[in-house]
Amino acid sequence: MSLLIPNVGETKLLADLLSGGSLENWSLRLFTDAGTPAETDTHLTRTEATFTGYTAKTLVRAVGVGNWSTPASGSPTGSWSAETLVAESVYESQVWSPASSQTVEGYFILGSTSGILILEEKFSSSKPLTNGDTLTLIPRLGLS
């Protein structure tokens, strides 16, 4: 499934892009509901994971070691195949190690202070997690 930036996220990102200033960090979270991401989704749409050991991950809005890589233009990867070049930045790997079972369907990112849904993506297939498993997610953003 493709990454989706819902209407509320588009508005927030455009305001951040144009106004600059102090940007809030983002909160990376996993969801368990089987719903398909839609333009009209909000922070209330997704059902957040609750497995033992689960925590939301803070994505600091900065470029540098341990945060977002320096944005660069390069050959497309993944779903960017229709483009010849894309500008892209990658965050460090985020890892969850559940101590109980739960099936995860995808992830979403909220503004840490505003609670606004910035983006969401459903995995191509469900991820049934059990005690001892590891789920690694590498946040990646690009513009084409």
N, C-alpha and C positions, 0 to 999 in steps of 0.2 A: 504494500500500500504506500502511496506517496505521502510525504509530509504535507500537512495542511495548516495554513495560517488563517484562522477564522476571522470574521469581520472585526471583532473586538481587538484581536491581536494586530491586525493590519493598521487600525487606528492608533494603537499604542506605539507600534514600531515607527510609523510615520511621524508621530509627535516627537519621539525620541530622536529620530534622525534630523528633524528640522530645528528642534529647540536646543539640542546639545545639553550642556550643563551636567548635573549630577544624575547618573543613571542608576536605577535600582538593579540589584542582582536578580538572577533568575533562580527558580526552584524546579529541579528536574524530578518528576514523579512517575511512577508506574501506574497503569490502570488495568482493571480486571474485567470491566464490562465489555461485551461483544459489539457494542454500537460502532457504526462507521463514522469517523470524523466528518463534520459538516460545517459549512460557513457560518451557521447560526449558533454553533456551540459556544458555551461560556464555561467559567470555572466550575459550575454546578453540573455540567454534563457528564463528566467522567467519574467513575467509582475508583477511588485510590486503593492501591494494594494495602493489605494489612498483615501480611505474613510476619511471623516472629523474626525480629532482627531488621525489619524494613525501616528505612528512614529516607526522607526526601534528600536530594543532593543539591547543595548550593553551587550554582555556576556563577562565578564572579565575573562581572562585566568589565574585564580588562584583558589586554593582550600581553602575554609574557609567560614565563615558565610556570607550569601548573595551572594555567588558565587557557584562554583562546590563543591559537597560533596566529602569527602575523598573517593577515589576509594576503593571499597571493592569487594571481591568475594562472591557470594551468589547464591541462587536459581534463575533461570531465570524468567523473567516476560514478558508478551506480546509475541512478535514474536521470542523470544529466546527459544521456547518450545523444540527444538531438542537438546539443550545443557543441561548438568547436572549442571554446574557452569559457571557463567559469571563474569567478572570484570566490574563493572558499577559505574558511577558517575552521579548524578542528579543535575541540576541547580535549583535555586529558580523559582517559578511560574512567568511567564510573562503574563501580562493581557492587553488586548486592549478593549476599550469601545467606539465603533463608535458613531458618531453624525450624520451619514448619512448611506445610504444603499449601500452594495456591497457584492457580493458572493466571498468567499475565498476558494481556492482549496487546499492549503497546505502552507508549509513554506520552507525557505532556509536560509542557513548561509553563509555569505561572510567573508573573512578576512577584518577587518575594514580599514586597510591601503592599503593592496594589491588589494582588490576587487576580489580576487580569490574565486570562488564558492567552498566551503568546503563540503557541503552536502545539500540534499534537500529531502523532503518527501511530497507526495501527501496524503491528508486525505482520509480515506476510503469512505467518501461522502462529497459533497460540504457543506460549512457552509454559508448559506445566513444570513448576518448580517444586522440589522436595528438599528436605533437610540434607545438607551436604552439597547441593548444587551451587553453581555460580552463574550469575547473569552479568555480562559485561556489555556496556553501552558506550559508544564513542559519539558524543554530540558533534554534529557537522552541519555548518550552515554555509550556504552559497547563494550567489546571485548570478543570473545569466542574462 
